[in-house]
Amino acid sequence: MRVVFLPGAEQDLRDIRRYVLKKFGPPAWADTLARLRATVDALNTFPLSGAVPEELADLGSERYRQLVSGKNRVIYEPTAEVVYIHIVCDARRDLRGLLARRLLGVAR
């Protein structure tokens, strides 16, 4: 199965990289990146392994799933042939607001 990072998720990775490097240094970024890669690699084989985010389950949506990678969440959409990664964010972030803006297209 092919995994595709959508533009928003690519920007998320750049933002996480910048933050981790600034606050914790290169070794912490290397660890974070290794964890994220392992999580994404698992999606190649087990695209349905993640749970539906509670924030979306409350809305009755099961289209998106999530995996936790260290202190980050990877929000993705599995399809028949491709896994689309929509969001990579800190697990402590306000996911409900981020989901509304990014996945559901709600304006800020």
C-alpha positions, 0 to 999 in steps of 0.5 A, spaced: 500 500 500 502 506 498 502 512 503 502 519 501 503 525 505 498 531 503 501 538 503 498 540 510 501 533 513 508 535 510 507 542 513 506 539 520 512 535 519 516 541 518 513 545 524 514 539 528 522 538 526 523 546 527 520 546 534 523 539 536 530 542 534 529 548 537 527 546 544 530 539 544 536 538 539 538 534 534 538 527 538 530 528 540 529 530 532 532 523 530 528 519 535 521 523 533 523 522 526 525 514 527 518 513 531 514 517 525 517 513 520 516 506 524 509 508 524 508 510 517 511 504 515 506 500 519 501 503 515 503 500 508 502 493 511 496 494 516 492 500 514 486 499 518 490 498 524 489 505 527 483 507 531 478 512 529 479 519 533 474 520 539 473 527 536 471 524 529 467 518 532 463 523 536 461 526 530 459 519 527 465 519 522 469 513 521 473 515 515 479 517 518 484 513 523 489 515 527 496 512 530 500 515 536 507 515 535 511 518 541 508 524 543 505 525 536 498 523 533 498 521 525 491 522 522 490 518 516 485 516 511 485 509 508 482 507 501 483 501 497 490 503 494 492 509 498 493 511 505 493 519 505 496 522 511 492 528 513 495 531 520 501 530 524 500 533 530 502 533 538 498 529 541 496 534 546 494 539 541 486 541 540 485 536 535 477 538 535 479 545 532 484 542 527 480 537 525 474 542 523 479 546 519 483 541 516 479 535 515 472 538 515 473 544 511 471 549 516 473 556 516 477 559 522 
